Amino acid sequence: MKRIDGRAKDQLRPVEIIPNINRFAEGSCLIKCGNTQVYITASVENRVPPHVPANEGWVTAEYNMLPRANRDRSRRDVSKLKLSGRSAEIQRLIGRSLRAAVDLKKLPGYQITIDCDVLQGDGGTRTASVTGGFVALALACRTLHKNGWIKENPIIHNVAAVSAGIVDNALLLDLRYEEDSNAMVDLNCVMTEEGKLIEIQGTGEGRPFDVEEQQKLVRYCAKGIGELIELQNRVLAEAER
């Protein structure tokens, strides 16, 4: 099938990550994946939740769709007096993914909160939040280390994420909204720079999919994530100059 924007089946949308977008946060960036835009900050606090073992740190995340991030205005979660189920699920995914990027024992007594606010949604907001969230997290860890608040940089590897799916029986990488909303199969992958899986979420709402299709979608994701991690590293290197 021919894609709406003319991309190859295994091709990412244009991606841009602008670091240090917030002058107050210890780490921040704006990530643009096609028409999806997510504003991300990483905030450091000298405290951890009660469940965290002594002499360890914590990384958590919050996720929010701004009212006009979509085609129609959505109500703010605060106006509903509770977090939507979708937002809660996504922020847990982001938190789990980014905790896998750090050695929490090298972050003793500190919590880093990654706030992901979707300015504009066109598919892939959760995966963009993970990919950009890593950049904000890495910048915050760099700040902690440079200021002498921690002895070592706790980042152990890059983490990035991307979506893939099956639309009209065609396997595609990095679905935009029109593709995602018509997908028979929707899959999200989170991986390290070595191509190792941290999390995979796959749903066959339109039809069941077999292991061979799943593996091909994961290979598409591995290709895309490799490109995203190259971009992360370029952005972080330029931000240090």
Disulfide bonds with the S-S distance in Angstrom:
none
